[in-house]
Amino acid sequence: MGFIRLQEEKLALRFLAWQYEKQNLPLPPAAALQEQAVRIVDEAHRIAKKRGKNVLGIIKELVADIQRR
């Protein structure tokens, strides 16, 4: 896995944790949080490839969607 991909996953992980804390929700186990971060980055890349958008912006949108569920 490449350096940039790992950084994106770490960013998604931090953003997820921040969103949980912001909404006063308990953090899921680390493995579940990591799995969510990987899925978010995968989805962000798929959307970016399709639409030509910024991956960082897409990651933020996807995290917000997960929090609403």
Secondary structure, DSSP 4 states (H G I P E B T S, - for coil): --HHHHHHHHHHHHHHHHHHHHTTPPPPPHHHHHHHHHHHHHHHHHHHHHH---HHHHHHHHHHHHHH-
